[in-house]
Structures are given as structure tokens and as C-alpha cells.
């Protein structure tokens, strides 16, 4: 049986339960940055994001401080865009979160951000709420 050999490295830096959370980098095997994103526990996410706070004030179920995280600021470097790197990075973050015992990953995406909306749909994210400008999306891990 062949092992799943990755053509990239994942580098988590920081602590998910800190003020800005954990930054997760994806690099090629030569150490070149492909992309990055942040994941933070809900308590600190609420302090960081007024949009998350507003959505949670409207309806917080089923998310809680101990079962959900907030992912924000996904970016992929220009030469790597459109090649599936954002998807790989998000999936690696999902694995990190599962291993830490979280049940939900949440994101807030502008309604007019077609690329991010498409990625979220492809990964199985569902809409929790929308304010017409932004969607709060979640994935049950």
C-alpha cells in the first residue's frame, strides 16, 4: 500500500487559544510560502471580529466556546492561486481542529467573494446566517 506523500509542508505557529490564535502556513517542499490562514478559539475570535460578534448576538446555536473555532484571513500567493492550495490548507486546518477535539469550524465570507464562497461550498460548509453583505458559514468537523 502506498503512503500518501504530500508535496507541501504545513507549519502551525502560535496557540489557537491566544489573542490572535494560530497562524497556519502551507509551503512547498523548498520552503516557499504558498499560503496562510488563521484559526482562533471562539472566545478570542469574538474579540477579534465585530462581524462574528454580531452574528453570534443574533443566533449562537449550536456554537460554544468549547466546541467551535473561527478561521479568518485565508490567502494564497499569486503564482499558486487556482491550483487547489486553499482547499489543501483548509483541509489541513480541519485536521488540526479535529485532533484538538473541536466540533465546528466557522468562517465569515463576503457574499460577493465568489472564489471563497465556491471553496466553502466545495468543502461542505453550510450557511448559518447572512446579513446580505457577509455569510457566516460553518462546517461540522
DSSP file (Angstrom, degrees, kcal/mol; ACC not computed):
  #  RESIDUE AA STRUCTURE BP1 BP2  ACC     N-H-->O    O-->H-N    N-H-->O    O-->H-N    TCO  KAPPA ALPHA  PHI   PSI    X-CA   Y-CA   Z-CA
    1    1 A X              0   0    0      0, 0.0     2,-0.3     0, 0.0     0, 0.0   0.000 360.0 360.0 360.0 131.5    0.0    0.0    0.0
    2    2 A X        -     0   0    0      1,-0.1     2,-0.2     3,-0.0     0, 0.0  -0.588 360.0-127.4 -81.4 139.3    1.4    3.4   -1.0
    3    3 A X        -     0   0    0     -2,-0.3     2,-1.1     1,-0.1    -1,-0.1  -0.518  29.2-102.7 -81.1 154.3    1.5    6.1    1.7
    4    4 A X        -     0   0    0     -2,-0.2     2,-0.5     1,-0.0    -1,-0.1  -0.673  41.7-163.5 -77.7 101.2    0.0    9.5    1.0
    5    5 A X        -     0   0    0     -2,-1.1     2,-0.3     2,-0.0    -3,-0.0  -0.787   7.9-144.3 -92.0 124.4    3.1   11.6    0.2
    6    6 A X        -     0   0    0     -2,-0.5    -2,-0.0     2,-0.1    -1,-0.0  -0.638  11.5-150.8 -91.3 145.0    2.4   15.3    0.4
    7    7 A X  S    S+     0   0    0     -2,-0.3    22,-0.5     2,-0.0     2,-0.3  -0.015  80.1  46.6 -99.2  28.1    4.0   17.8   -1.9
    8    8 A X  E    S-A   28   0A   0     20,-0.2     2,-0.4    21,-0.1    20,-0.2  -0.965  73.6-124.8-157.1 167.2    3.9   20.5    0.7
    9    9 A X  E     -A   27   0A   0     18,-2.7    18,-2.5    -2,-0.3     2,-0.5  -0.947  14.2-146.2-120.1 144.5    4.6   21.2    4.4
   10   10 A X  E     -A   26   0A   0     -2,-0.4     2,-0.5    16,-0.2    16,-0.2  -0.947  14.1-171.0-108.6 128.6    2.1   22.6    7.0
   11   11 A X  E     -A   25   0A   0     14,-2.6    14,-2.5    -2,-0.5     2,-0.4  -0.906   3.6-164.9-124.2 102.5    3.6   24.8    9.6
   12   12 A X  E     -A   24   0A   0     -2,-0.5     2,-0.4    12,-0.2    12,-0.2  -0.727  10.4-172.0 -85.0 134.0    1.3   25.8   12.5
   13   13 A X  E     +A   23   0A   0     10,-3.0    10,-2.7    -2,-0.4     2,-0.1  -0.992  44.1   3.3-129.5 130.4    2.7   28.8   14.6
   14   14 A X  E    S-A   22   0A   0     -2,-0.4     2,-0.5     8,-0.2     8,-0.2  -0.428  89.5 -57.7  96.3-170.9    1.3   30.0   17.8
   15   15 A X    >   -     0   0    0      6,-0.6     3,-2.0    -2,-0.1     6,-0.3  -0.957  27.0-143.1-121.3 126.4   -1.5   28.9   20.1
   16   16 A X  T 3  S+     0   0    0     -2,-0.5    25,-2.5     1,-0.3     6,-0.2   0.774 103.8  54.4 -54.6 -29.1   -5.1   28.5   19.0
   17   17 A X  T 3  S+     0   0    0     23,-0.2    -1,-0.3     4,-0.1     2,-0.2   0.103  91.3  98.5 -97.5  21.8   -6.2   29.8   22.4
   18   18 A X  S <  S-     0   0    0     -3,-2.0     3,-0.4     1,-0.0    23,-0.2  -0.519  93.1 -87.7-103.2 175.1   -4.2   33.0   22.3
   19   19 A X  S    S+     0   0    0      1,-0.3    29,-0.1    -2,-0.2    28,-0.1   0.848 127.3  20.4 -51.2 -45.0   -5.3   36.6   21.3
   20   20 A X  S    S-     0   0    0      1,-0.3    -1,-0.3    -5,-0.1    19,-0.1   0.388 104.8-142.0-107.9   1.1   -4.7   36.1   17.6
   21   21 A X        -     0   0    0     -3,-0.4    -6,-0.6    -6,-0.3     2,-0.4  -0.332  41.7 -30.6  77.9-155.9   -4.8   32.4   17.5
   22   22 A X  E     -AB  14  39A   0     17,-3.2    17,-2.5    -8,-0.2     2,-0.5  -0.854  48.8-147.3-104.6 132.7   -2.7   30.1   15.4
   23   23 A X  E     -AB  13  38A   0    -10,-2.7   -10,-3.0    -2,-0.4     2,-0.5  -0.880  14.6-158.4 -97.1 132.6   -1.3   31.0   12.0
   24   24 A X  E     -AB  12  37A   0     13,-3.0    13,-1.7    -2,-0.5     2,-0.3  -0.955   7.1-165.6-117.2 121.4   -1.1   28.0    9.7
   25   25 A X  E     -AB  11  36A   0    -14,-2.5   -14,-2.6    -2,-0.5     2,-0.5  -0.780   9.7-155.4-104.4 147.1    1.3   28.2    6.7
   26   26 A X  E     +AB  10  35A   0      9,-2.5     8,-3.0    -2,-0.3     9,-1.7  -0.996  21.7 175.9-119.4 128.1    1.5   26.0    3.7
   27   27 A X  E     -AB   9  33A   0    -18,-2.5   -18,-2.7    -2,-0.5     6,-0.2  -0.902  30.6-113.3-127.8 154.9    4.8   25.8    2.0
   28   28 A X  E >   -A    8   0A   0      4,-2.3     3,-2.2    -2,-0.3   -20,-0.2  -0.306  48.1 -91.8 -76.4 174.9    6.2   23.9   -0.9
   29   29 A X  T 3  S+     0   0    0    -22,-0.5   -21,-0.1     1,-0.3    -1,-0.1   0.619 126.9  59.1 -68.3 -11.4    9.0   21.3   -0.2
   30   30 A X  T 3  S-     0   0    0      2,-0.1    -1,-0.3     0, 0.0   -22,-0.0   0.362 122.0-103.9 -94.5   3.6   11.6   24.0   -0.9
   31   31 A X  S <  S+     0   0    0     -3,-2.2     2,-0.4     1,-0.3    -2,-0.1   0.594  70.7 147.8  86.9  11.4   10.2   26.3    1.9
   32   32 A X        -     0   0    0      1,-0.1    -4,-2.3     2,-0.0    -1,-0.3  -0.668  53.4-112.6 -81.8 131.7    8.5   28.7   -0.5
   33   33 A X  E     +B   27   0A   0     -2,-0.4    -6,-0.2    -6,-0.2     3,-0.1  -0.439  38.2 171.2 -65.4 128.9    5.3   30.2    1.0
   34   34 A X  E     -     0   0A   0     -8,-3.0    43,-3.3     1,-0.4     2,-0.3   0.769  61.1 -40.9-101.3 -45.2    2.1   29.1   -0.8
   35   35 A X  E     -BC  26  76A   0     -9,-1.7    -9,-2.5    41,-0.3    -1,-0.4  -0.977  48.7-149.0-171.0 177.4   -0.5   30.5    1.6
   36   36 A X  E     +BC  25  75A   0     39,-2.4    39,-2.7    -2,-0.3     2,-0.3  -0.987   9.3 177.6-158.1 159.6   -1.6   31.1    5.1
   37   37 A X  E     -B   24   0A   0    -13,-1.7   -13,-3.0    -2,-0.3     2,-0.4  -0.945  22.4-123.1-155.0 172.4   -4.6   31.4    7.3
   38   38 A X  E     -BC  23  72A   0     34,-2.1    34,-2.2    -2,-0.3     2,-0.4  -0.958  15.2-170.8-125.4 142.9   -5.5   31.9   11.0
   39   39 A X  E     +BC  22  71A   0    -17,-2.5   -17,-3.2    -2,-0.4     2,-0.3  -1.000  12.9 173.5-131.2 137.0   -7.6   29.8   13.4
   40   40 A X  E     - C   0  70A   0     30,-2.3    30,-2.9    -2,-0.4   -23,-0.2  -0.987  35.8 -99.6-142.6 147.7   -8.6   31.0   16.8
   41   41 A X  E  >  - C   0  69A   0    -25,-2.5     4,-2.4    -2,-0.3    28,-0.2  -0.202  42.1-107.2 -62.5 162.4  -10.8   29.8   19.6
   42   42 A X  H  > S+     0   0    0     26,-1.1     4,-2.5    23,-0.4     5,-0.2   0.865 115.0  58.8 -64.5 -38.2  -14.3   31.3   19.8
   43   43 A X  H  > S+     0   0    0     22,-0.3     4,-0.8     1,-0.2    -1,-0.2   0.941 115.2  35.4 -58.1 -48.1  -13.6   33.4   22.9
   44   44 A X  H  > S+     0   0    0      1,-0.2     4,-1.7     2,-0.2    -1,-0.2   0.822 112.6  60.8 -76.1 -31.0  -10.7   35.3   21.2
   45   45 A X  H  X S+     0   0    0     -4,-2.4     4,-2.3     1,-0.2     8,-0.2   0.885 101.3  53.8 -60.6 -39.2  -12.5   35.2   17.8
   46   46 A X  H  < S+     0   0    0     -4,-2.5     7,-0.2     1,-0.2    -1,-0.2   0.834 109.1  48.9 -65.3 -31.9  -15.3   37.2   19.3
   47   47 A X  H  < S+     0   0    0     -4,-0.8    -1,-0.2    -5,-0.2    -2,-0.2   0.813 115.4  44.7 -74.2 -30.8  -12.8   39.8   20.5
   48   48 A X  H  < S+     0   0    0     -4,-1.7     2,-0.6     1,-0.2    -2,-0.2   0.818 111.7  50.5 -82.1 -33.5  -11.2   40.0   17.0
   49   49 A X     X  -     0   0    0     -4,-2.3     4,-2.1     1,-0.2    -1,-0.2  -0.896  49.2-173.0-121.4 107.6  -14.2   40.1   14.8
   50   50 A X  H  > S+     0   0    0     -2,-0.6     4,-2.4     1,-0.2     5,-0.2   0.850  94.2  57.2 -59.9 -32.6  -17.1   42.5   15.2
   51   51 A X  H  > S+     0   0    0      2,-0.2     4,-2.5     1,-0.2    -1,-0.2   0.917 106.3  47.6 -65.0 -42.8  -18.9   40.6   12.4
   52   52 A X  H  > S+     0   0    0     -7,-0.2     4,-2.6     2,-0.2     5,-0.2   0.920 111.4  51.5 -63.2 -42.7  -18.6   37.3   14.4
   53   53 A X  H  X S+     0   0    0     -4,-2.1     4,-2.2    -7,-0.2    -2,-0.2   0.919 110.3  48.7 -59.8 -44.7  -19.9   39.1   17.5
   54   54 A X  H  X S+     0   0    0     -4,-2.4     4,-1.5     2,-0.2    -2,-0.2   0.931 112.1  48.0 -62.7 -45.9  -22.9   40.5   15.6
   55   55 A X  H  X S+     0   0    0     -4,-2.5     4,-2.3     1,-0.2    -1,-0.2   0.915 112.9  48.5 -61.2 -42.2  -23.8   37.1   14.1
   56   56 A X  H  < S+     0   0    0     -4,-2.6    -1,-0.2     1,-0.2    -2,-0.2   0.828 106.6  56.3 -70.3 -30.4  -23.5   35.4   17.5
   57   57 A X  H  < S+     0   0    0     -4,-2.2    -1,-0.2    -5,-0.2    -2,-0.2   0.842 110.5  46.8 -66.0 -31.4  -25.7   38.0   19.1
   58   58 A X  H  < S-     0   0    0     -4,-1.5     2,-0.2     1,-0.3    -2,-0.2   0.922 138.6 -15.7 -74.2 -46.2  -28.3   37.2   16.5
   59   59 A X     <  +     0   0    0     -4,-2.3    -1,-0.3    -5,-0.1    -2,-0.2  -0.788  56.4 174.6-164.5 112.7  -28.1   33.4   16.9
   60   60 A X    >   +     0   0    0     -2,-0.2     3,-2.0    -3,-0.2    -4,-0.1   0.676  32.6 145.1 -99.0 -18.7  -25.3   31.4   18.6
   61   61 A X  T 3   +     0   0    0      1,-0.3     3,-0.1    -5,-0.1     0, 0.0  -0.386  66.8  11.8 -64.0 138.6  -26.7   27.9   18.5
   62   62 A X  T 3  S+     0   0    0     -2,-0.1    -1,-0.3    42,-0.0     2,-0.2  -0.899 108.5  90.1 -98.4  16.0  -25.0   25.3   18.1
   63   63 A X    <   +     0   0    0     -3,-2.0     2,-0.3     2,-0.0    -3,-0.0  -0.519  47.1 169.5 -85.4 140.9  -21.7   27.1   18.6
   64   64 A X    >>  -     0   0    0     -2,-0.2     4,-1.3    -3,-0.1     3,-0.9  -0.888  48.9 -98.3-139.8 171.1  -20.0   27.4   22.0
   65   65 A X  T 34 S+     0   0    0     -2,-0.3   -23,-0.4     1,-0.2   -22,-0.3   0.761 121.3  42.4 -62.4 -25.6  -16.7   28.5   23.5
   66   66 A X  T 34 S+     0   0    0      1,-0.1    -1,-0.2   -25,-0.1     3,-0.0   0.517 118.6  39.1-102.2  -5.0  -15.6   24.9   23.8
   67   67 A X  T <4 S+     0   0    0     -3,-0.9    37,-2.3    35,-0.1    36,-2.1   0.490 105.2  58.5-123.5  -3.7  -16.7   23.3   20.5
   68   68 A X  E  <  - d   0 104A   0     -4,-1.3   -26,-1.1    35,-0.2     2,-0.3  -0.933  51.1-166.3-133.8 152.4  -16.1   25.9   17.8
   69   69 A X  E     -Cd  41 105A   0     35,-1.7    37,-2.0    -2,-0.3     2,-0.5  -0.892  19.4-129.7-128.6 162.6  -13.3   27.9   16.3
   70   70 A X  E     -Cd  40 106A   0    -30,-2.9   -30,-2.3    -2,-0.3     2,-0.4  -0.962  17.6-161.8-115.1 126.1  -13.2   30.9   13.9
   71   71 A X  E     +C   39   0A   0     35,-3.0    37,-0.5    -2,-0.5     2,-0.3  -0.905  20.1 166.6-108.1 136.6  -11.0   30.8   10.9
   72   72 A X  E     +C   38   0A   0    -34,-2.2   -34,-2.1    -2,-0.4    37,-0.1  -0.970  40.3  29.4-147.7 160.4  -10.0   34.0    9.1
   73   73 A X  E     -     0   0A   0     -2,-0.3     2,-0.4     1,-0.2    -1,-0.2   0.913  58.7-176.7  59.3  54.5   -7.7   35.6    6.6
   74   74 A X  E     +     0   0A   0    -37,-0.2     2,-0.4    -3,-0.1   -37,-0.2  -0.682   9.5 171.5 -76.9 128.9   -7.1   32.8    4.2
   75   75 A X  E     -C   36   0A   0    -39,-2.7   -39,-2.4    -2,-0.4     2,-0.4  -1.000  20.9-163.6-141.3 144.4   -4.6   33.9    1.5
   76   76 A X  E     -C   35   0A   0     -2,-0.4   -41,-0.3   -41,-0.2     5,-0.1  -0.989  34.2-107.8-124.3 133.6   -2.8   32.1   -1.3
   77   77 A X    >>  -     0   0    0    -43,-3.3     3,-2.1    -2,-0.4     4,-0.6  -0.274  35.5-108.0 -62.0 146.3    0.2   33.7   -3.0
   78   78 A X  G >4 S+     0   0    0      1,-0.3     3,-1.3     2,-0.2    -1,-0.1   0.828 114.4  52.6 -46.6 -50.6   -0.5   34.8   -6.6
   79   79 A X  G 34 S+     0   0    0      1,-0.2    -1,-0.3     3,-0.0    -2,-0.1   0.683 112.6  47.4 -66.9 -12.4    1.5   32.2   -8.5
   80   80 A X  G X4>S+     0   0    0     -3,-2.1     3,-1.0   -46,-0.2     5,-0.5   0.470  83.3 119.0-104.6  -3.9   -0.3   29.4   -6.6
   81   81 A X  T <<5S+     0   0    0     -3,-1.3    -4,-0.0    -4,-0.6    -3,-0.0  -0.275  72.3  23.1 -67.2 148.8   -3.9   30.6   -7.0
   82   82 A X  T 3 5S+     0   0    0      1,-0.1    -1,-0.2     0, 0.0    -3,-0.0   0.630  97.1  97.4  75.5  14.4   -6.5   28.4   -8.8
   83   83 A X  T < 5S-     0   0    0     -3,-1.0    -2,-0.1     0, 0.0    -1,-0.1   0.268 102.2 -97.7-118.4   9.2   -4.5   25.2   -8.1
   84   84 A X  T  >5S+     0   0    0     -4,-0.1     4,-2.0     3,-0.0     5,-0.1   0.541  85.2 125.2  90.1   6.5   -6.3   23.9   -5.1
   85   85 A X  H  ><S+     0   0    0     -5,-0.5     4,-2.6     2,-0.2     5,-0.2   0.875  71.8  54.3 -69.5 -36.6   -3.9   25.2   -2.4
   86   86 A X  H  > S+     0   0    0      1,-0.2     4,-2.5     2,-0.2    -1,-0.2   0.907 109.0  49.7 -61.1 -40.9   -6.6   27.0   -0.5
   87   87 A X  H  > S+     0   0    0      2,-0.2     4,-2.6     1,-0.2    -2,-0.2   0.922 110.7  48.9 -63.4 -45.1   -8.5   23.8   -0.3
   88   88 A X  H  X S+     0   0    0     -4,-2.0     4,-2.2     1,-0.2    -2,-0.2   0.920 112.0  49.5 -61.2 -43.0   -5.5   21.8    0.9
   89   89 A X  H  X S+     0   0    0     -4,-2.6     4,-2.1     2,-0.2    -2,-0.2   0.926 111.9  47.1 -63.0 -45.7   -4.7   24.5    3.6
   90   90 A X  H  X S+     0   0    0     -4,-2.5     4,-2.4     1,-0.2    -1,-0.2   0.917 111.6  51.4 -62.9 -42.5   -8.3   24.5    4.9
   91   91 A X  H  X S+     0   0    0     -4,-2.6     4,-2.0     1,-0.2    -1,-0.2   0.885 108.7  51.0 -63.2 -38.5   -8.4   20.7    5.0
   92   92 A X  H  X S+     0   0    0     -4,-2.2     4,-2.1     2,-0.2    -1,-0.2   0.899 109.6  50.5 -65.1 -39.6   -5.2   20.6    7.0
   93   93 A X  H  X S+     0   0    0     -4,-2.1     4,-2.6     2,-0.2    -2,-0.2   0.900 107.2  54.3 -63.5 -40.1   -6.7   23.2    9.4
   94   94 A X  H  X S+     0   0    0     -4,-2.4     4,-2.7     1,-0.2    -2,-0.2   0.910 107.8  50.1 -59.5 -41.4   -9.7   20.9    9.7
   95   95 A X  H  X S+     0   0    0     -4,-2.0     4,-2.4     2,-0.2    -1,-0.2   0.914 109.7  50.5 -63.5 -42.4   -7.5   18.0   10.7
   96   96 A X  H  X S+     0   0    0     -4,-2.1     4,-1.2     1,-0.2    -2,-0.2   0.933 112.6  47.2 -58.7 -46.3   -5.7   20.2   13.3
   97   97 A X  H  <>S+     0   0    0     -4,-2.6     5,-2.4     2,-0.2     4,-0.4   0.903 110.8  50.3 -65.4 -43.1   -9.1   21.2   14.8
   98   98 A X  H ><5S+     0   0    0     -4,-2.7     3,-1.6     1,-0.2    -1,-0.2   0.930 109.0  52.7 -58.9 -45.3  -10.4   17.6   14.8
   99   99 A X  H 3<5S+     0   0    0     -4,-2.4    -1,-0.2     1,-0.3    -2,-0.2   0.769 107.9  51.7 -64.0 -25.3   -7.3   16.4   16.6
  100  100 A X  T 3<5S-     0   0    0     -4,-1.2    -1,-0.3    -3,-0.3    -2,-0.2   0.452 121.8-108.0 -89.6  -1.9   -7.8   19.2   19.2
  101  101 A X  T < 5 +     0   0    0     -3,-1.6    -3,-0.2    -4,-0.4     2,-0.1   0.599  65.9 148.6  90.7  12.3  -11.4   18.0   19.8
  102  102 A X      < -     0   0    0     -5,-2.4    -1,-0.3     1,-0.1   -34,-0.2  -0.491  32.7-162.5 -79.8 153.4  -13.3   20.8   18.1
  103  103 A X        +     0   0    0    -36,-2.1    38,-3.2     1,-0.2     2,-0.4   0.715  67.9  38.7-105.2 -28.6  -16.7   20.1   16.5
  104  104 A X  E     -dE  68 140A   0    -37,-2.3   -35,-1.7    36,-0.2     2,-0.5  -0.974  53.2-161.2-132.1 140.3  -17.2   23.2   14.3
  105  105 A X  E     -dE  69 139A   0     34,-2.1    34,-2.3    -2,-0.4     2,-0.3  -0.973  21.6-166.7-109.9 132.4  -15.1   25.4   12.1
  106  106 A X  E     +dE  70 138A   0    -37,-2.0   -35,-3.0    -2,-0.5     2,-0.3  -0.888  10.2 175.8-120.7 152.6  -16.7   28.8   11.3
  107  107 A X  E     - E   0 137A   0     30,-2.3    30,-3.0    -2,-0.3     2,-0.5  -0.972  23.0-140.2-146.0 155.7  -15.8   31.5    8.7
  108  108 A X  E     - E   0 136A   0    -37,-0.5     2,-0.4    -2,-0.3    28,-0.2  -0.993  26.6-179.2-120.7 125.3  -17.3   34.8    7.6
  109  109 A X  E     - E   0 135A   0     26,-2.4    26,-3.0    -2,-0.5    -2,-0.0  -0.976  31.9-111.6-129.2 134.2  -17.1   35.4    3.9
  110  110 A X  E >   - E   0 134A   0     -2,-0.4     3,-1.6    24,-0.2    24,-0.3  -0.375  26.3-128.9 -59.6 139.6  -18.3   38.3    1.9
  111  111 A X  T 3  S+     0   0    0     22,-2.8    -1,-0.1     1,-0.3    23,-0.1   0.803 108.3  52.8 -61.8 -29.8  -21.3   37.4   -0.3
  112  112 A X  T 3  S+     0   0    0     21,-0.5     2,-1.4     1,-0.1    -1,-0.3   0.344  79.8 101.0 -91.4   7.6  -19.6   38.8   -3.4
  113  113 A X    <>  +     0   0    0     -3,-1.6     4,-2.8     1,-0.2     5,-0.2  -0.681  48.7 177.1 -92.0  84.0  -16.4   36.8   -2.9
  114  114 A X  H  > S+     0   0    0     -2,-1.4     4,-2.5     1,-0.2    -1,-0.2   0.850  73.3  52.7 -59.1 -39.8  -17.1   34.1   -5.5
  115  115 A X  H  > S+     0   0    0      2,-0.2     4,-2.2     1,-0.2    -1,-0.2   0.944 114.6  40.8 -64.7 -47.6  -13.8   32.3   -5.1
  116  116 A X  H  > S+     0   0    0      2,-0.2     4,-2.5     1,-0.2    -2,-0.2   0.901 114.6  52.0 -68.7 -39.9  -14.1   31.9   -1.3
  117  117 A X  H  X S+     0   0    0     -4,-2.8     4,-2.3     1,-0.2    -1,-0.2   0.920 110.9  49.0 -60.6 -42.6  -17.9   31.1   -1.5
  118  118 A X  H  X S+     0   0    0     -4,-2.5     4,-2.5    -5,-0.2    -2,-0.2   0.903 110.7  49.8 -63.6 -42.4  -17.1   28.4   -4.0
  119  119 A X  H  X S+     0   0    0     -4,-2.2     4,-2.0     2,-0.2    -1,-0.2   0.923 110.8  49.5 -62.5 -44.4  -14.4   26.9   -1.9
  120  120 A X  H  X>S+     0   0    0     -4,-2.5     5,-2.6     1,-0.2     4,-0.5   0.918 111.7  48.2 -62.7 -42.9  -16.6   26.8    1.1
  121  121 A X  H ><5S+     0   0    0     -4,-2.3     3,-1.3     1,-0.2    -1,-0.2   0.926 110.2  52.3 -62.4 -44.1  -19.4   25.1   -0.8
  122  122 A X  H 3<5S+     0   0    0     -4,-2.5    -1,-0.2     1,-0.3    -2,-0.2   0.864 109.2  50.3 -59.6 -37.0  -17.0   22.6   -2.2
  123  123 A X  H 3<5S-     0   0    0     -4,-2.0    -1,-0.3    -5,-0.2    -2,-0.2   0.508 122.5-105.1 -82.7  -4.1  -15.7   21.7    1.3
  124  124 A X  T <<5 +     0   0    0     -3,-1.3    16,-0.3    -4,-0.5    -3,-0.2   0.600  61.5 159.8  94.4  12.0  -19.3   21.2    2.6
  125  125 A X      < -     0   0    0     -5,-2.6     2,-0.3    -6,-0.2    -1,-0.2  -0.370  25.2-150.6 -65.9 148.2  -19.7   24.4    4.6
  126  126 A X  E     -F  138   0A   0     12,-3.0    12,-2.4    -2,-0.0     2,-0.5  -0.863  20.0-106.4-117.9 153.7  -23.3   25.5    5.3
  127  127 A X  E     +F  137   0A   0     -2,-0.3    10,-0.2    10,-0.2     3,-0.1  -0.695  30.1 178.3 -81.8 124.5  -24.7   28.9    5.8
  128  128 A X  E     -     0   0A   0      8,-3.3     2,-0.3    -2,-0.5    -1,-0.2   0.857  69.9 -23.4 -87.6 -44.8  -25.5   29.7    9.5
  129  129 A X  E     -F  136   0A   0      7,-1.3     7,-3.0   -71,-0.0    -1,-0.4  -0.974  55.7-154.8-158.9 163.9  -26.7   33.2    8.8
  130  130 A X  E     -F  135   0A   0     -2,-0.3     5,-0.2     5,-0.2    -3,-0.0  -0.994  12.8-165.9-143.1 145.8  -26.3   36.0    6.3
  131  131 A X        -     0   0    0      3,-2.3     4,-0.1    -2,-0.3    -1,-0.0   0.208  58.7-102.4-111.9  13.6  -26.7   39.8    6.6
  132  132 A X  S    S+     0   0    0      2,-0.4     3,-0.1     1,-0.1    -2,-0.0   0.094 119.4  53.0  88.7 -23.1  -26.8   40.3    2.8
  133  133 A X  S    S+     0   0    0      1,-0.4   -22,-2.8   -22,-0.1   -21,-0.5   0.721 117.3  22.0-107.0 -38.1  -23.2   41.5    2.8
  134  134 A X  E     -E  110   0A   0    -24,-0.3    -3,-2.3   -23,-0.1     2,-0.4  -0.965  64.8-145.6-133.4 148.0  -21.5   38.6    4.6
  135  135 A X  E     -EF 109 130A   0    -26,-3.0   -26,-2.4    -2,-0.3     2,-0.7  -0.926  10.2-143.8-108.7 136.8  -22.3   35.0    5.3
  136  136 A X  E     -EF 108 129A   0     -7,-3.0    -8,-3.3    -2,-0.4    -7,-1.3  -0.916  29.9-173.1 -95.7 119.6  -21.4   33.2    8.4
  137  137 A X  E     -EF 107 127A   0    -30,-3.0   -30,-2.3    -2,-0.7     2,-0.3  -0.788   7.6-171.3-114.2 154.1  -20.5   29.7    7.3
  138  138 A X  E     -EF 106 126A   0    -12,-2.4   -12,-3.0    -2,-0.3     2,-0.4  -0.986  13.1-155.7-145.1 155.5  -19.7   26.6    9.3
  139  139 A X  E     -E  105   0A   0    -34,-2.3   -34,-2.1    -2,-0.3     2,-0.7  -0.998  20.1-134.5-129.8 127.7  -18.5   23.0    8.9
  140  140 A X  E      E  104   0A   0     -2,-0.4   -36,-0.2   -16,-0.3   -37,-0.1  -0.741 360.0 360.0 -79.7 118.5  -19.2   20.2   11.3
  141  141 A X              0   0    0    -38,-3.2    -1,-0.1    -2,-0.7   -37,-0.1   0.462 360.0 360.0 -78.9 360.0  -15.9   18.5   11.7
